Amino acid sequence: MTSPLAAHDPRLDLVLQRDVDVPVDLVWKAWTTPAQIRQWFVPKPWTITACEIDLRPGGVFSTVMRSPEGQEFPNIGCYLDVVVNRRLIWTDALLPGYRPSPKPFFTGALELAPAGSGTRYTATAIHGDEAARKTHEEMGFHNGWATVLDQLVAFIKAS
């Protein structure tokens, strides 16, 4: 199965790719089950206080992140592509039902592929311009998304 994503553009995209030693179906479940997302989706000591998923193109993907100081940051968008155990593409450029968002930041793509008994995990943050990519990188994309992936793997192994 080929990806619908265009070739990686380093001016606009940030990518995290790793092989992890947990099966694809469990990674998929962790990404598509609200109760599971709440366990690993942000670097600790941050937390997810709410998560809503309607797993279909146009369906909602919404989380509320809470900082250690108690500030809450809602994130709402919609899924663009859902291929079970293979690919999720979502964006905050559109709200559920493909309604335009007043403040878009990025489109996310998660691609999963079997790698032995584990998973080749590729997460891509696609930005509309170089300034948005740079802002996301300076916010700690690489360390943050790598930490979250480690938390996801640890969560799956502990379950």
C-alpha positions in Angstrom: 0.0 0.0 0.0 1.4 3.3 -1.0 1.1 6.5 1.0 -1.0 9.4 -0.2 1.6 11.8 1.2 3.8 13.8 -1.1 7.5 13.3 -0.7 8.9 14.7 2.5 9.7 18.4 2.2 12.3 19.5 4.8 11.2 23.1 4.5 7.7 22.3 5.6 7.7 18.9 7.3 9.0 17.5 10.6 9.4 13.7 10.7 9.9 11.1 13.5 10.5 7.6 12.2 11.5 4.6 14.4 11.1 0.9 14.6 9.4 0.0 17.9 9.0 -3.4 19.5 5.3 -3.5 19.8 2.8 -4.8 17.2 1.0 -2.6 14.7 -2.5 -3.4 16.0 -1.6 -2.3 19.5 -0.1 1.0 18.3 -3.2 1.5 16.2 -5.5 0.9 19.3 -3.4 3.2 21.4 -3.9 6.0 18.8 -7.6 5.4 18.2 -9.0 4.8 21.7 -9.6 7.9 23.8 -9.0 6.2 27.2 -5.6 5.0 25.9 -4.6 8.4 24.3 -5.1 10.0 27.7 -2.3 7.7 29.1 0.5 8.6 26.8 -0.2 11.4 24.3 1.7 14.3 25.9 5.1 14.4 27.6 4.8 13.9 31.3 4.1 15.8 33.5 1.6 17.2 31.0 -1.7 15.3 30.9 -4.7 14.9 28.5 -7.9 15.8 30.4 -10.3 15.1 27.5 -10.2 13.2 24.2 -12.9 12.7 21.6 -12.5 10.6 18.5 -14.9 9.9 15.6 -12.7 7.7 13.5 -13.7 8.5 10.0 -12.8 11.1 7.4 -14.4 14.3 8.5 -14.8 13.0 12.1 -13.5 14.8 15.1 -10.1 14.3 16.7 -10.0 16.5 19.8 -7.8 16.6 22.9 -7.4 19.0 25.8 -3.8 19.2 27.1 -3.1 20.3 30.6 0.2 21.9 31.6 1.8 21.1 35.0 0.6 24.6 36.1 -3.0 23.7 35.3 -3.4 25.6 32.0 -5.6 23.8 29.4 -5.0 23.8 25.7 -7.8 22.5 23.5 -6.9 21.0 20.1 -9.6 20.2 17.7 -9.5 19.0 14.1 -10.7 16.3 11.9 -9.5 13.1 10.3 -8.7 13.3 6.6 -7.7 9.6 6.0 -8.2 6.5 8.1 -6.8 3.1 7.0 -7.0 0.7 9.9 -3.6 -0.4 11.2 -1.8 1.5 8.5 -2.5 5.3 8.4 -4.1 8.2 10.2 -4.1 11.7 8.7 -5.7 14.5 10.7 -5.6 18.3 10.6 -6.4 21.3 12.7 -6.8 23.3 9.5 -10.4 21.8 9.3 -12.9 21.2 12.1 -15.2 18.2 12.2 -17.3 18.0 9.1 -14.5 19.7 7.1 -15.4 23.2 8.4 -12.5 25.6 8.1 -10.6 26.3 11.2 -9.9 29.9 12.3 -6.3 29.1 13.4 -4.7 26.2 11.5 -1.2 25.0 12.6 -0.4 21.6 11.0 -1.6 18.4 9.5 -0.4 15.2 11.1 0.2 11.9 9.5 0.8 8.6 11.2 2.0 5.7 9.1 2.4 2.2 10.5 4.0 -0.8 8.9 5.0 -4.2 10.2 8.7 -4.5 11.0 9.3 -8.0 12.1 7.1 -8.5 15.2 7.1 -4.7 15.8 6.2 -1.6 14.0 7.8 0.9 11.6 6.4 4.1 13.1 6.4 7.3 11.0 4.9 10.5 12.3 4.9 13.6 10.1 3.9 17.1 11.0 3.1 19.0 7.7 3.1 22.8 7.9 1.7 25.4 5.5 4.8 27.5 5.6 8.4 27.5 6.8 7.6 29.8 9.7 5.1 27.3 11.1 7.5 24.4 10.7 10.2 26.4 12.5 7.8 27.3 15.3 6.8 23.7 15.8 10.5 22.6 15.8 11.4 25.2 18.4 8.4 24.1 20.5 10.3 20.8 20.8 8.8 18.6 18.1 11.6 16.1 17.9 12.1 15.6 21.7 8.4 15.9 22.5 7.2 13.4 19.8 10.1 11.0 20.6 9.2 11.1 24.3 5.5 10.5 23.5 6.4 7.5 21.4 8.5 6.1 24.2 5.5 6.6 26.5 3.2 4.9 24.0 5.5 1.9 23.8 5.8 1.7 27.6 2.0 2.0 28.0 1.4 -0.8 25.5 4.0 -3.1 27.2 2.5 -2.4 30.7 -1.1 -3.1 29.5 
